[in-house]
Amino acid sequence: MPSLLYLVKQLELAVRARLDELVRGHGITALQYTALTVLERHDGLSAAQLARDSFVTAQSIADMVRALETRGLIRRERNPASRRELLLHLTPEGHSLLAAVATPVAELESRMTAKLTDPQSAELRQSLITAWQSLA
């Protein structure tokens, strides 16, 4: 039987491939989608915070922020508490893009949990959160 770590990595690769397919038509990558969803939940993050929460390097986030800003999906704004820091915000266009892919993403999640009951699905979600928090 494969190890849990192996299975988690295989699941991550499969999900990322499907997510790339879903968002490609909207001109973004799965990593960019992840960054946008992080900003949707936590608006006003610094690039460093966004990088940590999006699981990418500081160099990758710099390139990603430029690309998303060029597309008009995010905007940068000076932090009033620290004029040197720029905070990132989702634009109305960014919100619209996330709304446009919400149904296909929900369908992907449903496919992943189709053989689970609602309580099993909730337990899986909580178990994954607990495992992630134990490593963070």
GUZA-285477 format. One record per atom (N, C-alpha, C, O): residue number from 0; residue in one letter; chain; x, y, z; atom name. Coordinates in nm, 3 decimals, always signed. Last residue first. Layout:
<pts>
 num residuo cadena    east   north      up atomo
 NUM       a      A       X       Y       Z    CA
...
</pts>
This chain:
<pts>
 num residuo cadena    east   north      up atomo
 135       a      A  +0.256  +2.331  +0.990     N
 135       a      A  +0.281  +2.474  +0.963    CA
 135       a      A  +0.364  +2.538  +1.072     C
 135       a      A  +0.394  +2.657  +1.065     O
 134       l      A  +0.187  +2.079  +1.065     N
 134       l      A  +0.314  +2.096  +0.993    CA
 134       l      A  +0.351  +2.242  +0.970     C
 134       l      A  +0.466  +2.272  +0.936     O
 133       s      A  -0.056  +2.101  +1.181     N
 133       s      A  +0.049  +2.036  +1.259    CA
 133       s      A  +0.186  +2.051  +1.194     C
 133       s      A  +0.288  +2.038  +1.261     O
 132       q      A  -0.210  +2.210  +0.977     N
 132       q      A  -0.174  +2.295  +1.091    CA
 132       q      A  -0.061  +2.233  +1.173     C
 132       q      A  +0.022  +2.305  +1.229     O
 131       w      A  -0.242  +1.979  +0.817     N
 131       w      A  -0.172  +2.098  +0.765    CA
 131       w      A  -0.125  +2.185  +0.879     C
 131       w      A  -0.010  +2.230  +0.879     O
 130       a      A  -0.395  +1.817  +0.987     N
 130       a      A  -0.264  +1.771  +0.939    CA
 130       a      A  -0.181  +1.890  +0.892     C
 130       a      A  -0.062  +1.899  +0.923     O
 129       t      A  -0.627  +1.979  +1.015     N
 129       t      A  -0.547  +1.942  +1.132    CA
 129       t      A  -0.406  +1.899  +1.092     C
 129       t      A  -0.309  +1.938  +1.155     O
 128       i      A  -0.715  +1.983  +0.749     N
 128       i      A  -0.680  +2.109  +0.817    CA
 128       i      A  -0.590  +2.079  +0.937     C
 128       i      A  -0.489  +2.147  +0.957     O
 127       l      A  -0.767  +1.711  +0.711     N
 127       l      A  -0.666  +1.777  +0.630    CA
 127       l      A  -0.621  +1.908  +0.694     C
 127       l      A  -0.502  +1.940  +0.693     O
 126       s      A  -0.973  +1.677  +0.897     N
 126       s      A  -0.849  +1.602  +0.912    CA
 126       s      A  -0.736  +1.665  +0.831     C
 126       s      A  -0.622  +1.672  +0.877     O
 125       q      A  -1.171  +1.841  +0.788     N
 125       q      A  -1.114  +1.874  +0.919    CA
 125       q      A  -0.982  +1.801  +0.941     C
 125       q      A  -0.889  +1.858  +0.998     O
 124       r      A  -1.220  +1.701  +0.547     N
 124       r      A  -1.177  +1.841  +0.545    CA
 124       r      A  -1.109  +1.878  +0.677     C
 124       r      A  -1.002  +1.938  +0.678     O
 123       l      A  -1.307  +1.454  +0.654     N
 123       l      A  -1.187  +1.461  +0.569    CA
 123       l      A  -1.132  +1.603  +0.568     C
 123       l      A  -1.012  +1.623  +0.586     O
 122       e      A  -1.541  +1.538  +0.782     N
 122       e      A  -1.433  +1.480  +0.861    CA
 122       e      A  -1.301  +1.484  +0.783     C
 122       e      A  -1.196  +1.512  +0.840     O
 121       a      A  -1.694  +1.618  +0.564     N
 121       a      A  -1.659  +1.717  +0.666    CA
 121       a      A  -1.542  +1.667  +0.751     C
 121       a      A  -1.454  +1.745  +0.788     O
 120       s      A  -1.716  +1.369  +0.438     N
 120       s      A  -1.653  +1.480  +0.368    CA
 120       s      A  -1.607  +1.588  +0.467     C
 120       s      A  -1.497  +1.642  +0.456     O
 119       q      A  -1.860  +1.231  +0.631     N
 119       q      A  -1.726  +1.184  +0.595    CA
 119       q      A  -1.647  +1.295  +0.524     C
 119       q      A  -1.528  +1.313  +0.548     O
 118       p      A  -2.104  +1.376  +0.630     N
 118       p      A  -2.019  +1.374  +0.751    CA
 118       p      A  -1.876  +1.327  +0.721     C
 118       p      A  -1.781  +1.378  +0.780     O
 117       d      A  -2.182  +1.323  +0.356     N
 117       d      A  -2.154  +1.459  +0.402    CA
 117       d      A  -2.071  +1.459  +0.530     C
 117       d      A  -1.974  +1.536  +0.539     O
 116       t      A  -2.000  +1.036  +0.233     N
 116       t      A  -2.120  +1.098  +0.287    CA
 116       t      A  -2.083  +1.240  +0.330     C
 116       t      A  -1.965  +1.273  +0.338     O
 115       l      A  -1.815  +0.993  -0.071     N
 115       l      A  -1.820  +1.015  +0.074    CA
 115       l      A  -1.956  +1.069  +0.114     C
 115       l      A  -2.020  +1.141  +0.037     O
 114       k      A  -1.794  +0.988  -0.338     N
 114       k      A  -1.822  +0.859  -0.273    CA
 114       k      A  -1.825  +0.870  -0.121     C
 114       k      A  -1.837  +0.770  -0.051     O
 113       a      A  -1.733  +1.254  -0.406     N
 113       a      A  -1.860  +1.195  -0.449    CA
 113       a      A  -1.894  +1.065  -0.376     C
 113       a      A  -2.012  +1.036  -0.353     O
 112       t      A  -1.515  +1.413  -0.371     N
 112       t      A  -1.580  +1.360  -0.251    CA
 112       t      A  -1.710  +1.286  -0.281     C
 112       t      A  -1.789  +1.259  -0.190     O
 111       m      A  -1.435  +1.492  -0.622     N
 111       m      A  -1.335  +1.435  -0.531    CA
 111       m      A  -1.400  +1.366  -0.412     C
 111       m      A  -1.345  +1.269  -0.359     O
 110       r      A  -1.664  +1.605  -0.726     N
 110       r      A  -1.613  +1.481  -0.786    CA
 110       r      A  -1.516  +1.411  -0.691     C
 110       r      A  -1.514  +1.289  -0.680     O
 109       s      A  -1.672  +1.836  -0.567     N
 109       s      A  -1.778  +1.736  -0.555    CA
 109       s      A  -1.734  +1.601  -0.613     C
 109       s      A  -1.763  +1.496  -0.556     O
 108       e      A  -1.448  +1.974  -0.665     N
 108       e      A  -1.451  +1.929  -0.525    CA
 108       e      A  -1.556  +1.819  -0.505     C
 108       e      A  -1.532  +1.722  -0.434     O
 107       l      A  -1.548  +2.021  -0.923     N
 107       l      A  -1.426  +1.942  -0.905    CA
 107       l      A  -1.419  +1.889  -0.762     C
 107       l      A  -1.388  +1.772  -0.741     O
 106       e      A  -1.763  +2.185  -0.863     N
 106       e      A  -1.789  +2.055  -0.925    CA
 106       e      A  -1.667  +1.963  -0.912     C
 106       e      A  -1.681  +1.843  -0.892     O
 105       a      A  -1.627  +2.408  -0.770     N
 105       a      A  -1.714  +2.334  -0.677    CA
 105       a      A  -1.745  +2.195  -0.732     C
 105       a      A  -1.751  +2.098  -0.657     O
 104       v      A  -1.509  +2.484  -1.012     N
 104       v      A  -1.423  +2.444  -0.900    CA
 104       v      A  -1.505  +2.364  -0.798     C
 104       v      A  -1.456  +2.264  -0.746     O
 103       p      A  -1.737  +2.553  -1.166     N
 103       p      A  -1.651  +2.440  -1.206    CA
 103       p      A  -1.558  +2.392  -1.093     C
 103       p      A  -1.532  +2.273  -1.082     O
 102       t      A  -1.833  +2.771  -0.995     N
 102       t      A  -1.911  +2.649  -1.019    CA
 102       t      A  -1.823  +2.533  -1.066     C
 102       t      A  -1.834  +2.424  -1.011     O
 101       a      A  -1.621  +2.966  -1.000     N
 101       a      A  -1.669  +2.906  -0.875    CA
 101       a      A  -1.744  +2.775  -0.898     C
 101       a      A  -1.721  +2.678  -0.825     O
 100       v      A  -1.538  +3.108  -1.215     N
 100       v      A  -1.486  +2.971  -1.203    CA
 100       v      A  -1.538  +2.899  -1.079     C
 100       v      A  -1.501  +2.784  -1.054     O
  99       a      A  -1.668  +3.351  -1.185     N
  99       a      A  -1.686  +3.277  -1.310    CA
  99       a      A  -1.637  +3.133  -1.300     C
  99       a      A  -1.689  +3.045  -1.368     O
  98       a      A  -1.575  +3.443  -0.943     N
  98       a      A  -1.716  +3.404  -0.953    CA
  98       a      A  -1.739  +3.319  -1.077     C
  98       a      A  -1.819  +3.225  -1.075     O
  97       l      A  -1.314  +3.506  -1.018     N
  97       l      A  -1.337  +3.400  -0.920    CA
  97       l      A  -1.482  +3.352  -0.924     C
  97       l      A  -1.508  +3.233  -0.909     O
  96       l      A  -1.372  +3.718  -1.194     N
  96       l      A  -1.307  +3.597  -1.244    CA
  96       l      A  -1.330  +3.481  -1.147     C
  96       l      A  -1.362  +3.370  -1.190     O
  95       s      A  -1.485  +3.903  -1.016     N
  95       s      A  -1.564  +3.848  -1.126    CA
  95       s      A  -1.504  +3.720  -1.181     C
  95       s      A  -1.576  +3.624  -1.210     O
  94       h      A  -1.265  +3.965  -0.852     N
  94       h      A  -1.384  +3.902  -0.794    CA
  94       h      A  -1.469  +3.837  -0.903     C
  94       h      A  -1.520  +3.727  -0.883     O
  93       g      A  -1.107  +4.087  -1.048     N
  93       g      A  -1.061  +3.966  -0.981    CA
  93       g      A  -1.176  +3.890  -0.917     C
  93       g      A  -1.184  +3.768  -0.926     O
  92       e      A  -1.262  +4.309  -1.107     N
  92       e      A  -1.235  +4.211  -1.213    CA
  92       e      A  -1.187  +4.078  -1.154     C
  92       e      A  -1.222  +3.971  -1.203     O
  91       p      A  -1.250  +4.446  -0.862     N
  91       p      A  -1.378  +4.391  -0.908    CA
  91       p      A  -1.360  +4.287  -1.019     C
  91       p      A  -1.434  +4.188  -1.024     O
  90       t      A  -0.937  +4.321  -0.717     N
  90       t      A  -1.018  +4.421  -0.787    CA
  90       t      A  -1.156  +4.362  -0.819     C
  90       t      A  -1.176  +4.241  -0.806     O
  89       l      A  -0.781  +4.252  -0.412     N
  89       l      A  -0.854  +4.198  -0.526    CA
  89       l      A  -0.939  +4.309  -0.586     C
  89       l      A  -1.005  +4.383  -0.513     O
  88       h      A  -0.475  +4.396  -0.310     N
  88       h      A  -0.621  +4.390  -0.299    CA
  88       h      A  -0.678  +4.330  -0.427     C
  88       h      A  -0.629  +4.357  -0.537     O
  87       l      A  -0.183  +4.419  -0.114     N
  87       l      A  -0.249  +4.369  -0.235    CA
  87       l      A  -0.397  +4.352  -0.210     C
  87       l      A  -0.440  +4.302  -0.106     O
  86       l      A  +0.029  +4.681  -0.003     N
  86       l      A  -0.072  +4.579  +0.026    CA
  86       l      A  -0.145  +4.544  -0.102     C
  86       l      A  -0.165  +4.629  -0.189     O
  85       l      A  +0.364  +4.767  +0.048     N
  85       l      A  +0.250  +4.766  -0.043    CA
  85       l      A  +0.157  +4.651  -0.007     C
  85       l      A  +0.202  +4.539  +0.018     O
  84       e      A  +0.551  +4.961  +0.277     N
  84       e      A  +0.488  +4.834  +0.243    CA
  84       e      A  +0.370  +4.854  +0.149     C
  84       e      A  +0.288  +4.945  +0.166     O
  83       r      A  +0.630  +5.211  +0.346     N
  83       r      A  +0.721  +5.134  +0.260    CA
  83       r      A  +0.655  +5.006  +0.208     C
  83       r      A  +0.698  +4.949  +0.108     O
  82       r      A  +0.444  +5.314  +0.523     N
  82       r      A  +0.446  +5.367  +0.385    CA
  82       r      A  +0.537  +5.288  +0.291     C
  82       r      A  +0.522  +5.298  +0.170     O
  81       s      A  +0.253  +5.171  +0.733     N
  81       s      A  +0.394  +5.154  +0.698    CA
  81       s      A  +0.409  +5.191  +0.550     C
  81       s      A  +0.390  +5.106  +0.463     O
  80       a      A  -0.011  +5.235  +0.756     N
  80       a      A  +0.065  +5.220  +0.879    CA
  80       a      A  +0.216  +5.208  +0.854     C
  80       a      A  +0.296  +5.231  +0.944     O
  79       p      A  -0.110  +5.234  +0.496     N
  79       p      A  -0.109  +5.360  +0.570    CA
  79       p      A  -0.026  +5.354  +0.698     C
  79       p      A  +0.024  +5.457  +0.745     O
  78       n      A  +0.052  +5.079  +0.239     N
  78       n      A  +0.000  +5.053  +0.372    CA
  78       n      A  +0.005  +5.184  +0.451     C
  78       n      A  +0.113  +5.240  +0.470     O
  77       r      A  -0.040  +5.148  -0.097     N
  77       r      A  +0.051  +5.171  +0.016    CA
  77       r      A  -0.020  +5.142  +0.148     C
  77       r      A  -0.137  +5.177  +0.166     O
  76       e      A  -0.155  +4.890  -0.307     N
  76       e      A  -0.185  +5.014  -0.236    CA
  76       e      A  -0.088  +5.028  -0.120     C
  76       e      A  -0.056  +4.930  -0.052     O
  75       r      A  -0.223  +4.722  -0.610     N
  75       r      A  -0.134  +4.746  -0.496    CA
  75       r      A  -0.166  +4.882  -0.437     C
  75       r      A  -0.201  +4.976  -0.508     O
  74       r      A  -0.476  +4.495  -0.726     N
  74       r      A  -0.413  +4.627  -0.724    CA
  74       r      A  -0.326  +4.637  -0.600     C
  74       r      A  -0.350  +4.570  -0.499     O
  73       i      A  -0.572  +4.233  -0.956     N
  73       i      A  -0.536  +4.283  -0.823    CA
  73       i      A  -0.481  +4.424  -0.838     C
  73       i      A  -0.445  +4.468  -0.947     O
  72       l      A  -0.651  +4.219  -1.216     N
  72       l      A  -0.718  +4.132  -1.120    CA
  72       l      A  -0.686  +4.168  -0.975     C
  72       l      A  -0.763  +4.138  -0.884     O
  71       g      A  -0.530  +4.337  -1.433     N
  71       g      A  -0.633  +4.414  -1.363    CA
  71       g      A  -0.709  +4.332  -1.260     C
  71       g      A  -0.820  +4.369  -1.220     O
  70       r      A  -0.315  +4.225  -1.557     N
  70       r      A  -0.448  +4.179  -1.600    CA
  70       r      A  -0.562  +4.255  -1.534     C
  70       r      A  -0.678  +4.239  -1.573     O
  69       t      A  -0.118  +4.343  -1.402     N
  69       t      A  -0.128  +4.379  -1.544    CA
  69       t      A  -0.264  +4.340  -1.601     C
  69       t      A  -0.321  +4.412  -1.683     O
  68       e      A  -0.159  +4.200  -1.165     N
  68       e      A  -0.186  +4.344  -1.169    CA
  68       e      A  -0.201  +4.393  -1.313     C
  68       e      A  -0.289  +4.474  -1.342     O
  67       l      A  -0.079  +3.947  -1.241     N
  67       l      A  -0.218  +3.967  -1.198    CA
  67       l      A  -0.255  +4.116  -1.199     C
  67       l      A  -0.369  +4.152  -1.230     O
  66       a      A  +0.193  +3.998  -1.302     N
  66       a      A  +0.102  +3.943  -1.403    CA
  66       a      A  -0.044  +3.969  -1.366     C
  66       a      A  -0.123  +4.009  -1.452     O
  65       r      A  +0.291  +4.092  -1.054     N
  65       r      A  +0.299  +4.176  -1.176    CA
  65       r      A  +0.199  +4.129  -1.280     C
  65       r      A  +0.129  +4.209  -1.341     O
  64       v      A  +0.242  +3.867  -0.898     N
  64       v      A  +0.174  +3.993  -0.866    CA
  64       v      A  +0.176  +4.084  -0.988     C
  64       v      A  +0.075  +4.146  -1.022     O
  63       m      A  +0.418  +3.683  -1.017     N
  63       m      A  +0.274  +3.659  -1.020    CA
  63       m      A  +0.197  +3.788  -0.993     C
  63       m      A  +0.097  +3.815  -1.060     O
  62       d      A  +0.669  +3.791  -0.959     N
  62       d      A  +0.628  +3.775  -1.099    CA
  62       d      A  +0.476  +3.759  -1.110     C
  62       d      A  +0.414  +3.814  -1.200     O
  61       a      A  +0.650  +3.774  -0.680     N
  61       a      A  +0.676  +3.903  -0.745    CA
  61       a      A  +0.632  +3.898  -0.891     C
  61       a      A  +0.566  +3.990  -0.940     O
  60       i      A  +0.619  +3.503  -0.635     N
  60       i      A  +0.506  +3.591  -0.605    CA
  60       i      A  +0.526  +3.727  -0.671     C
  60       i      A  +0.429  +3.789  -0.715     O
  59       s      A  +0.870  +3.405  -0.707     N
  59       s      A  +0.752  +3.365  -0.784    CA
  59       s      A  +0.636  +3.460  -0.759     C
  59       s      A  +0.563  +3.495  -0.852     O
  58       q      A  +1.027  +3.521  -0.504     N
  58       q      A  +1.051  +3.554  -0.645    CA
  58       q      A  +0.930  +3.520  -0.731     C
  58       q      A  +0.891  +3.599  -0.817     O
  57       a      A  +0.919  +3.397  -0.276     N
  57       a      A  +0.910  +3.542  -0.289    CA
  57       a      A  +0.932  +3.584  -0.434     C
  57       a      A  +0.863  +3.674  -0.483     O
  56       t      A  +0.742  +3.093  -0.370     N
  56       t      A  +0.858  +3.169  -0.324    CA
  56       t      A  +0.835  +3.318  -0.342     C
  56       t      A  +0.744  +3.360  -0.413     O
  55       v      A  +0.421  +2.971  -0.252     N
  55       v      A  +0.519  +3.002  -0.357    CA
  55       v      A  +0.633  +3.082  -0.296     C
  55       v      A  +0.621  +3.134  -0.185     O
  54       f      A  +0.184  +2.930  -0.101     N
  54       f      A  +0.282  +2.823  -0.116    CA
  54       f      A  +0.378  +2.845  -0.233     C
  54       f      A  +0.411  +2.750  -0.304     O
  53       s      A  +0.014  +3.125  -0.030     N
  53       s      A  -0.009  +3.065  -0.161    CA
  53       s      A  +0.092  +2.956  -0.194     C
  53       s      A  +0.086  +2.895  -0.301     O
  52       d      A  +0.105  +3.221  +0.210     N
  52       d      A  -0.029  +3.162  +0.208    CA
  52       d      A  -0.061  +3.092  +0.076     C
  52       d      A  -0.152  +3.010  +0.069     O
  51       r      A  +0.357  +3.324  +0.129     N
  51       r      A  +0.347  +3.217  +0.230    CA
  51       r      A  +0.213  +3.145  +0.220     C
  51       r      A  +0.208  +3.022  +0.222     O
  50       a      A  +0.272  +3.521  -0.057     N
  50       a      A  +0.361  +3.412  -0.099    CA
  50       a      A  +0.350  +3.295  -0.001     C
  50       a      A  +0.336  +3.180  -0.043     O
  49       l      A  +0.126  +3.693  +0.108     N
  49       l      A  +0.058  +3.621  +0.000    CA
  49       l      A  +0.143  +3.502  -0.047     C
  49       l      A  +0.089  +3.395  -0.072     O
  48       q      A  +0.332  +3.792  +0.268     N
  48       q      A  +0.224  +3.715  +0.329    CA
  48       q      A  +0.151  +3.631  +0.223     C
  48       q      A  +0.118  +3.515  +0.246     O
  47       a      A  +0.479  +3.926  +0.069     N
  47       a      A  +0.541  +3.818  +0.147    CA
  47       a      A  +0.435  +3.730  +0.213     C
  47       a      A  +0.447  +3.608  +0.214     O
  46       a      A  +0.298  +4.119  -0.018     N
  46       a      A  +0.342  +4.015  -0.112    CA
  46       a      A  +0.404  +3.897  -0.037     C
  46       a      A  +0.384  +3.782  -0.075     O
  45       s      A  +0.044  +4.167  +0.235     N
  45       s      A  +0.169  +4.204  +0.169    CA
  45       s      A  +0.205  +4.091  +0.073     C
  45       s      A  +0.150  +3.981  +0.081     O
  44       l      A  -0.314  +4.182  +0.195     N
  44       l      A  -0.192  +4.116  +0.238    CA
  44       l      A  -0.070  +4.180  +0.171     C
  44       l      A  -0.082  +4.239  +0.064     O
  43       g      A  -0.578  +4.264  +0.142     N
  43       g      A  -0.483  +4.356  +0.200    CA
  43       g      A  -0.358  +4.292  +0.255     C
  43       g      A  -0.300  +4.341  +0.352     O
  42       d      A  -0.805  +3.999  +0.225     N
  42       d      A  -0.771  +4.116  +0.144    CA
  42       d      A  -0.669  +4.203  +0.217     C
  42       d      A  -0.674  +4.216  +0.340     O
  41       h      A  -0.847  +3.702  +0.251     N
  41       h      A  -0.765  +3.790  +0.336    CA
  41       h      A  -0.717  +3.909  +0.254     C
  41       h      A  -0.600  +3.916  +0.218     O
  40       r      A  -1.010  +3.579  +0.059     N
  40       r      A  -1.033  +3.550  +0.201    CA
  40       r      A  -0.962  +3.649  +0.294     C
  40       r      A  -1.011  +3.677  +0.403     O
  39       e      A  -0.904  +3.682  -0.174     N
  39       e      A  -1.049  +3.690  -0.153    CA
  39       e      A  -1.082  +3.669  -0.005     C
  39       e      A  -1.172  +3.733  +0.049     O
  38       l      A  -0.640  +3.612  -0.152     N
  38       l      A  -0.676  +3.753  -0.138    CA
  38       l      A  -0.826  +3.771  -0.117     C
  38       l      A  -0.869  +3.865  -0.050     O
  37       v      A  -0.675  +3.338  -0.200     N
  37       v      A  -0.617  +3.382  -0.073    CA
  37       v      A  -0.654  +3.528  -0.049     C
  37       v      A  -0.695  +3.564  +0.061     O
  36       t      A  -0.767  +3.344  -0.460     N
  36       t      A  -0.858  +3.298  -0.355    CA
  36       t      A  -0.806  +3.335  -0.216     C
  36       t      A  -0.885  +3.360  -0.125     O
  35       l      A  -0.535  +3.439  -0.590     N
  35       l      A  -0.658  +3.520  -0.592    CA
  35       l      A  -0.755  +3.476  -0.482     C
  35       l      A  -0.820  +3.560  -0.419     O
  34       a      A  -0.361  +3.222  -0.545     N
  34       a      A  -0.330  +3.355  -0.490    CA
  34       a      A  -0.455  +3.443  -0.486     C
  34       a      A  -0.477  +3.514  -0.388     O
  33       t      A  -0.497  +3.023  -0.694     N
  33       t      A  -0.477  +3.008  -0.550    CA
  33       t      A  -0.449  +3.143  -0.485     C
  33       t      A  -0.507  +3.174  -0.381     O
  32       y      A  -0.472  +3.131  -0.950     N
  32       y      A  -0.604  +3.112  -0.892    CA
  32       y      A  -0.593  +3.101  -0.740     C
  32       y      A  -0.670  +3.162  -0.667     O
  31       q      A  -0.197  +3.109  -0.980     N
  31       q      A  -0.258  +3.242  -0.977    CA
  31       q      A  -0.398  +3.236  -0.916     C
  31       q      A  -0.438  +3.324  -0.840     O
  30       l      A  -0.180  +2.829  -0.984     N
  30       l      A  -0.112  +2.905  -0.878    CA
  30       l      A  -0.167  +3.047  -0.867     C
  30       l      A  -0.183  +3.099  -0.757     O
  29       a      A  -0.325  +2.771  -1.216     N
  29       a      A  -0.375  +2.723  -1.087    CA
  29       a      A  -0.309  +2.799  -0.972     C
  29       a      A  -0.375  +2.829  -0.873     O
  28       t      A  -0.328  +3.070  -1.421     N
  28       t      A  -0.281  +2.937  -1.384    CA
  28       t      A  -0.343  +2.896  -1.251     C
  28       t      A  -0.407  +2.977  -1.183     O
  27       i      A  -0.549  +3.239  -1.656     N
  27       i      A  -0.466  +3.231  -1.536    CA
  27       i      A  -0.424  +3.086  -1.512     C
  27       i      A  -0.476  +2.993  -1.573     O
  26       g      A  -0.737  +3.265  -1.861     N
  26       g      A  -0.607  +3.330  -1.874    CA
  26       g      A  -0.522  +3.331  -1.749     C
  26       g      A  -0.432  +3.414  -1.736     O
  25       h      A  -0.960  +3.121  -1.860     N
  25       h      A  -0.973  +3.256  -1.804    CA
  25       h      A  -0.839  +3.328  -1.800     C
  25       h      A  -0.828  +3.437  -1.745     O
  24       g      A  -0.883  +2.875  -1.946     N
  24       g      A  -0.968  +2.953  -2.035    CA
  24       g      A  -0.991  +3.096  -1.986     C
  24       g      A  -1.037  +3.182  -2.062     O
  23       r      A  -0.752  +2.781  -1.715     N
  23       r      A  -0.675  +2.819  -1.834    CA
  23       r      A  -0.757  +2.907  -1.928     C
  23       r      A  -0.705  +3.004  -1.983     O
  22       v      A  -0.906  +2.679  -1.514     N
  22       v      A  -0.882  +2.824  -1.514    CA
  22       v      A  -0.806  +2.873  -1.638     C
  22       v      A  -0.798  +2.993  -1.662     O
  21       l      A  -0.930  +2.402  -1.565     N
  21       l      A  -1.049  +2.484  -1.538    CA
  21       l      A  -1.024  +2.634  -1.556     C
  21       l      A  -1.109  +2.706  -1.606     O
  20       e      A  -0.665  +2.313  -1.595     N
  20       e      A  -0.760  +2.300  -1.707    CA
  20       e      A  -0.879  +2.394  -1.688     C
  20       e      A  -0.923  +2.458  -1.784     O
  19       d      A  -0.573  +2.363  -1.334     N
  19       d      A  -0.512  +2.433  -1.449    CA
  19       d      A  -0.605  +2.429  -1.570     C
  19       d      A  -0.621  +2.529  -1.640     O
  18       l      A  -0.729  +2.175  -1.201     N
  18       l      A  -0.751  +2.317  -1.176    CA
  18       l      A  -0.690  +2.401  -1.288     C
  18       l      A  -0.750  +2.499  -1.331     O
  17       r      A  -0.615  +1.939  -1.294     N
  17       r      A  -0.757  +1.967  -1.324    CA
  17       r      A  -0.786  +2.116  -1.306     C
  17       r      A  -0.858  +2.176  -1.386     O
  16       a      A  -0.354  +1.971  -1.189     N
  16       a      A  -0.374  +1.952  -1.333    CA
  16       a      A  -0.518  +1.986  -1.372     C
  16       a      A  -0.541  +2.055  -1.471     O
  15       r      A  -0.409  +1.986  -0.914     N
  15       r      A  -0.348  +2.100  -0.983    CA
  15       r      A  -0.367  +2.090  -1.134     C
  15       r      A  -0.394  +2.190  -1.200     O
  14       v      A  -0.511  +1.730  -0.866     N
  14       v      A  -0.596  +1.848  -0.846    CA
  14       v      A  -0.539  +1.967  -0.922     C
  14       v      A  -0.613  +2.041  -0.987     O
  13       a      A  -0.284  +1.574  -0.922     N
  13       a      A  -0.407  +1.555  -0.998    CA
  13       a      A  -0.498  +1.677  -0.987     C
  13       a      A  -0.554  +1.723  -1.087     O
  12       l      A  -0.101  +1.669  -0.729     N
  12       l      A  -0.070  +1.678  -0.872    CA
  12       l      A  -0.195  +1.666  -0.958     C
  12       l      A  -0.211  +1.738  -1.056     O
  11       e      A  -0.240  +1.602  -0.490     N
  11       e      A  -0.206  +1.742  -0.521    CA
  11       e      A  -0.179  +1.759  -0.671     C
  11       e      A  -0.228  +1.854  -0.732     O
  10       l      A  -0.247  +1.323  -0.513     N
  10       l      A  -0.372  +1.400  -0.513    CA
  10       l      A  -0.344  +1.546  -0.549     C
  10       l      A  -0.417  +1.605  -0.629     O
   9       q      A  +0.027  +1.271  -0.491     N
   9       q      A  -0.044  +1.233  -0.614    CA
   9       q      A  -0.176  +1.308  -0.626     C
   9       q      A  -0.214  +1.352  -0.735     O
   8       k      A  +0.069  +1.364  -0.228     N
   8       k      A  +0.138  +1.427  -0.341    CA
   8       k      A  +0.068  +1.394  -0.473     C
   8       k      A  +0.052  +1.482  -0.558     O
   7       v      A  -0.091  +1.183  -0.086     N
   7       v      A  -0.119  +1.327  -0.078    CA
   7       v      A  -0.055  +1.399  -0.196     C
   7       v      A  -0.117  +1.485  -0.258     O
   6       l      A  +0.041  +0.941  -0.146     N
   6       l      A  -0.098  +0.962  -0.189    CA
   6       l      A  -0.135  +1.111  -0.188     C
   6       l      A  -0.201  +1.159  -0.279     O
   5       y      A  +0.290  +0.985  -0.021     N
   5       y      A  +0.282  +0.960  -0.165    CA
   5       y      A  +0.142  +0.989  -0.217     C
   5       y      A  +0.126  +1.055  -0.320     O
   4       l      A  +0.207  +1.006  +0.246     N
   4       l      A  +0.273  +1.120  +0.180    CA
   4       l      A  +0.268  +1.105  +0.028     C
   4       l      A  +0.244  +1.203  -0.043     O
   3       l      A  +0.106  +0.748  +0.292     N
   3       l      A  +0.016  +0.863  +0.296    CA
   3       l      A  +0.077  +0.983  +0.224     C
   3       l      A  +0.009  +1.053  +0.150     O
   2       s      A  +0.240  +0.498  +0.069     N
   2       s      A  +0.243  +0.580  +0.190    CA
   2       s      A  +0.145  +0.696  +0.179     C
   2       s      A  +0.106  +0.736  +0.069     O
   1       p      A  +0.057  +0.225  -0.084     N
   1       p      A  +0.139  +0.347  -0.090    CA
   1       p      A  +0.133  +0.424  +0.042     C
   1       p      A  +0.035  +0.417  +0.116     O
   0       m      A  +0.085  -0.118  +0.000     N
   0       m      A  +0.000  +0.000  +0.000    CA
   0       m      A  +0.090  +0.124  +0.000     C
   0       m      A  +0.188  +0.130  +0.075     O
</pts>
